């Protein structure tokens, strides 16, 4: 009798896991939250607008998923500490952190004030280190965890008038490698997803513009913008047992934009 081959799809199951996705009230963060919930995880949706989060939680529950809202500002240090204390109290664990919050200010560097530069770096980079530290504190006692940062192709390629955002995203790429080295021996992995041009709410005006939208679409090998749901598989993979030996990697999801001359 032939041996039964177990379904490899079980390696992608997140059943019983507790996940936190920051910036998940809309856009790529919401699609990632939906996918994690669809793979069996309990998803904590984060953002600053509690009403929006509550509505998204109800949508996920209506679709059969498990979710709850955790509203806080990732740049508010006290709020971050309180949020992770709540996770520990209510769930006793955190298995996956997906960091998706980012701000952008497309102006020439000479026009940015000192305070604007520092504020952008604080939200886009410093807060990510702090959240990763707090998540690791919950993961280390269990000897397992997934730290996932949403970076950008702007961490590898850049355009004029975007210097702070590009610097922060390059910093996140370095962060995931550093955390991989630091936490890998303790059972935690640290990886990133670098999206390309996705037609989210934030980019809706650009994507709909006949000239600008076509320009960015033609920068990809697939000659189109990414659909927000196309980011989800990468997140589920990195969060799952299927990626147990993937550490310190930046997974680019850009339709081939960064390989074109």
C-alpha positions as CSV (number, residue, x, y, z in Angstrom):
1,X,0.0,0.0,0.0
2,X,1.3,3.4,-1.0
3,X,2.2,5.7,1.9
4,X,-0.1,8.6,2.5
5,X,1.5,11.9,1.8
6,X,0.3,14.5,4.3
7,X,-1.0,17.8,2.9
8,X,1.8,20.3,2.8
9,X,-0.8,23.0,3.0
10,X,-0.8,22.4,6.8
11,X,2.5,24.2,6.9
12,X,0.7,27.4,5.9
13,X,-1.9,27.1,8.7
14,X,-1.8,29.8,11.4
15,X,-4.5,28.1,13.5
16,X,-4.2,29.1,17.2
17,X,-1.7,31.9,16.6
18,X,-2.1,35.5,17.8
19,X,-1.0,38.1,15.3
20,X,-0.7,41.9,15.4
21,X,-0.9,43.9,12.1
22,X,-0.2,47.6,12.6
23,X,-1.8,50.0,10.1
24,X,-4.4,47.5,9.2
25,X,-7.5,49.7,9.0
26,X,-7.2,49.8,5.2
27,X,-4.9,49.1,2.2
28,X,-2.1,46.5,2.3
29,X,-2.4,46.1,6.1
30,X,-6.1,45.2,5.9
31,X,-5.4,42.7,3.1
32,X,-2.7,41.1,5.2
33,X,-4.9,41.0,8.3
34,X,-7.7,39.3,6.2
35,X,-5.3,36.7,4.9
36,X,-3.8,35.9,8.3
37,X,-7.3,35.5,9.7
38,X,-8.3,33.3,6.7
39,X,-5.3,31.1,7.5
40,X,-6.6,30.5,11.1
41,X,-4.9,33.2,13.2
42,X,-6.6,35.6,15.6
43,X,-5.7,39.0,14.2
44,X,-5.3,42.1,16.3
45,X,-6.0,45.0,13.9
46,X,-4.2,48.3,14.7
47,X,-4.7,51.9,13.7
48,X,-5.6,55.2,15.3
49,X,-9.3,55.2,14.3
50,X,-11.2,52.9,16.6
51,X,-14.4,53.1,14.6
52,X,-12.7,52.1,11.4
53,X,-11.0,49.2,13.2
54,X,-14.3,48.0,14.7
55,X,-15.9,47.9,11.2
56,X,-13.0,45.9,9.7
57,X,-13.1,43.5,12.6
58,X,-16.8,42.9,12.0
59,X,-16.0,42.2,8.3
60,X,-13.4,39.6,9.2
61,X,-15.7,37.9,11.7
62,X,-18.6,37.9,9.2
63,X,-16.2,36.1,6.8
64,X,-15.5,33.4,9.4
65,X,-12.3,34.8,10.8
66,X,-11.2,35.7,14.3
67,X,-10.2,39.3,15.0
68,X,-10.3,42.1,17.5
69,X,-9.3,45.8,17.5
70,X,-6.3,47.3,19.2
71,X,-6.2,51.0,18.6
72,X,-3.0,52.9,19.4
73,X,-0.5,55.2,17.7
74,X,2.7,53.4,17.0
75,X,4.7,56.6,17.7
76,X,3.2,57.0,21.2
77,X,5.6,55.2,23.4
78,X,3.3,54.9,26.4
79,X,0.5,53.7,24.2
80,X,2.8,51.0,22.7
81,X,3.7,49.7,26.2
82,X,0.0,49.6,27.2
83,X,-0.9,47.8,24.0
84,X,1.6,45.0,24.5
85,X,0.6,44.7,28.1
86,X,-3.0,44.2,26.9
87,X,-1.8,41.5,24.5
88,X,0.0,39.7,27.2
89,X,-3.0,40.0,29.6
90,X,-5.7,39.1,27.1
91,X,-3.9,36.4,25.1
92,X,-0.8,35.4,27.0
93,X,1.3,35.3,23.8
94,X,2.1,37.0,20.5
95,X,3.2,34.8,17.6
96,X,3.4,37.2,14.7
97,X,4.0,41.0,14.4
98,X,3.5,42.6,11.0
99,X,4.6,46.2,10.9
100,X,2.8,48.2,8.2
101,X,2.7,51.8,9.4
102,X,4.5,54.4,7.4
103,X,4.3,58.1,6.5
104,X,5.6,60.0,3.5
105,X,6.3,63.6,2.8
106,X,7.3,64.1,-0.8
107,X,9.3,67.3,-0.7
108,X,12.9,68.3,-1.5
109,X,15.1,67.7,1.4
110,X,16.0,71.4,1.5
111,X,12.3,72.2,2.2
112,X,11.9,69.8,5.1
113,X,12.4,71.2,8.6
114,X,14.4,69.4,11.2
115,X,11.2,68.5,13.1
116,X,9.6,67.1,9.9
117,X,12.7,64.9,9.2
118,X,12.8,63.6,12.8
119,X,9.1,63.0,12.9
120,X,9.2,60.9,9.7
121,X,12.1,58.8,10.9
122,X,10.4,58.3,14.2
123,X,7.2,56.9,12.6
124,X,8.9,55.0,9.8
125,X,11.9,53.6,11.5
126,X,12.4,54.2,15.3
127,X,8.8,53.0,16.1
128,X,9.5,49.8,14.2
129,X,12.5,49.0,16.4
130,X,10.5,49.7,19.5
131,X,7.5,47.5,18.4
132,X,9.9,44.7,17.4
133,X,11.5,44.9,20.8
134,X,8.2,44.7,22.6
135,X,7.0,41.9,20.4
136,X,10.2,39.9,21.0
137,X,9.7,40.2,24.8
138,X,6.5,38.3,24.4
139,X,7.9,35.8,21.9
140,X,11.2,34.9,23.5
141,X,9.8,32.9,26.5
142,X,8.0,30.6,24.0
143,X,11.1,30.3,21.8
144,X,9.2,31.1,18.6
145,X,7.9,34.1,16.8
146,X,7.7,36.0,13.5
147,X,8.8,39.6,13.1
148,X,7.7,40.9,9.7
149,X,8.2,44.5,8.4
150,X,6.5,46.0,5.4
151,X,9.2,48.1,3.8
152,X,9.1,49.3,0.1
153,X,11.0,49.1,-3.1
154,X,12.0,52.6,-2.1
155,X,14.5,51.0,0.2
156,X,16.4,49.8,-2.9
157,X,15.5,52.3,-5.6
158,X,14.7,56.0,-5.2
159,X,13.3,59.1,-6.8
160,X,14.0,62.8,-6.1
161,X,12.1,64.5,-3.3
162,X,11.6,61.4,-1.3
163,X,14.9,61.2,0.7
164,X,13.6,60.6,4.2
165,X,11.1,57.9,3.2
166,X,13.7,56.1,1.2
167,X,16.2,56.4,4.0
168,X,13.8,55.0,6.5
169,X,12.8,52.0,4.3
170,X,16.5,51.2,3.7
171,X,16.9,51.3,7.4
172,X,14.0,48.8,7.8
173,X,15.8,46.5,5.5
174,X,18.9,46.7,7.7
175,X,16.7,46.3,10.8
176,X,15.3,42.9,9.7
177,X,18.8,41.6,9.1
178,X,20.0,42.8,12.5
179,X,17.0,41.3,14.3
180,X,17.5,38.1,12.4
181,X,21.0,37.9,13.7
182,X,20.0,38.8,17.2
183,X,16.9,36.7,17.7
184,X,17.5,33.8,15.3
185,X,19.4,31.7,17.9
186,X,16.3,32.1,20.2
187,X,13.8,30.8,17.6
188,X,12.5,34.1,16.2
189,X,12.7,35.0,12.6
190,X,12.8,38.5,11.2
191,X,11.9,39.2,7.5
192,X,10.4,42.0,5.4
193,X,8.1,42.4,2.4
194,X,9.0,45.2,0.0
195,X,5.9,46.1,-2.0
196,X,6.1,47.9,-5.3
197,X,3.3,49.9,-6.9
198,X,0.0,48.9,-5.4
199,X,-3.3,50.5,-6.2
200,X,-4.3,51.1,-2.6
201,X,-6.5,54.0,-1.3
202,X,-3.3,56.0,-0.8
203,X,-2.2,55.6,-4.4
204,X,-5.7,55.7,-6.0
205,X,-5.3,59.2,-7.5
206,X,-1.9,58.3,-9.1
207,X,-3.1,55.0,-10.3
208,X,-6.2,56.5,-11.9
209,X,-4.2,59.3,-13.6
210,X,-3.8,58.3,-17.3
211,X,-0.2,59.6,-17.5
212,X,1.2,59.0,-14.1
213,X,-0.6,55.7,-13.6
214,X,0.6,54.4,-16.9
215,X,4.2,55.5,-16.1
216,X,4.3,53.4,-12.9
217,X,2.5,50.5,-14.5
218,X,5.1,50.4,-17.3
219,X,7.9,50.4,-14.8
220,X,6.9,46.8,-14.0
221,X,7.5,43.7,-16.1
222,X,3.8,42.9,-15.9
223,X,2.7,46.4,-17.1
224,X,0.1,46.9,-14.4
225,X,-0.3,48.0,-10.8
226,X,-0.5,45.4,-8.1
227,X,-3.8,44.6,-6.5
228,X,-3.8,45.0,-2.7
229,X,-4.8,41.4,-2.2
230,X,-1.7,40.3,-4.0
231,X,0.5,41.2,-1.0
232,X,-1.3,38.7,1.2
233,X,0.4,35.4,0.2
234,X,3.8,36.8,1.0
235,X,2.7,37.7,4.5
236,X,1.1,34.3,5.2
237,X,4.2,32.5,3.9
238,X,6.6,34.5,6.2
239,X,4.3,34.0,9.2
240,X,3.9,30.3,8.7
241,X,5.9,27.2,9.4
242,X,6.6,27.0,5.7
243,X,9.1,29.8,6.2
244,X,10.7,28.4,9.3
245,X,14.3,28.6,7.8
246,X,13.8,32.0,6.1
247,X,15.5,34.7,8.2
248,X,16.9,38.1,7.4
249,X,15.3,38.2,4.0
250,X,13.5,41.0,2.1
251,X,10.8,39.5,-0.1
252,X,10.2,41.9,-3.0
253,X,6.6,41.9,-4.3
254,X,6.7,44.4,-7.1
255,X,5.7,42.8,-10.4
256,X,9.3,42.9,-11.4
257,X,9.8,46.7,-11.2
258,X,13.2,46.5,-9.5
259,X,14.7,44.2,-12.2
260,X,14.1,46.5,-15.2
261,X,16.8,48.7,-16.6
